[in-house]
Amino acid sequence: MNDVVMRPLRFTADVDAMRAFLETLGLRSRIESERGGWVDMLTGRGMVALHDAASSSTGGQPGQTRLSFEAEKIDELRDRLEQVGFVDATVFDEAYGRVLSVTAPDSVVIWVDERAEDMYGYKVHDVRPDDRWSVTPYLTGAEEPAWRRFLEGVGATVRFGPDDGEFAVRLDLSTTEDLDDVQARLDNYQVTRTAAGLEIVDPDGQLVVVHG
């Protein structure tokens, strides 16, 4: 994996249903909590984390997606962010490991988990990601120039939509797999084919776009 990995965090009312949906698309489950309520899933580039909204300590609502990351060395990432002007980047310890917190543009607080070695309380699956798939979050209500500066410091890229309204993150994915093959797997979901790709209503009732 790269030093810093894009890992959008989806708060969901049904972790199992969202996990099944993402696995149908082509993602692979990597780590899950033995108590349930958390799973992170791999693509060839980037990850998606699922968190039970009912047990969220930060007010995450069902269907809400937040931008987050996982990094190998968060102290080095903190230094990089400080160099590009994000001087409140702070590293601290949580019960599950070390975390970096930083205020990104539009006053959005971003969390970066340090890649953990102690997997006590978690199940680890030995899986290979499908290299045809990548995570490409779609930001709306974002001040694009400022976000590009932030993302350059992190070493990540996203898609940008309209900059009006409140800041929001949509869980978009990109693939080199034939979209006809992808759509054929999605009989149990509402799917619309558009010029952008496949527009799918996920189990949380949210739109996910798969770009070809």
Sequence and secondary structure as in RCSB ss.txt:
>XXXX:A:sequence
MNDVVMRPLRFTADVDAMRAFLETLGLRSRIESERGGWVDMLTGRGMVALHDAASSSTGGQPGQTRLSFEAEKID
ELRDRLEQVGFVDATVFDEAYGRVLSVTAPDSVVIWVDERAEDMYGYKVHDVRPDDRWSVTPYLTGAEEPAWRRF
LEGVGATVRFGPDDGEFAVRLDLSTTEDLDDVQARLDNYQVTRTAAGLEIVDPDGQLVVVHG
>XXXX:A:secstr
  SEEE  EEEES HHHHHHHHHHHT EEEEEETTSSEEEEE SB EEEEEEGGG SS   TT EE EEEES HH
HHHHHHHHTT TT EEEEETTEEEEEEEEGGGEEEEEEE  S  TTEEE      TTEEE  EEES  HHHHHHH
HHHHT   EE   SSS EEE  EEESS HHHHHHT TTSEEEEETTEEEEE TTS EEEEE 
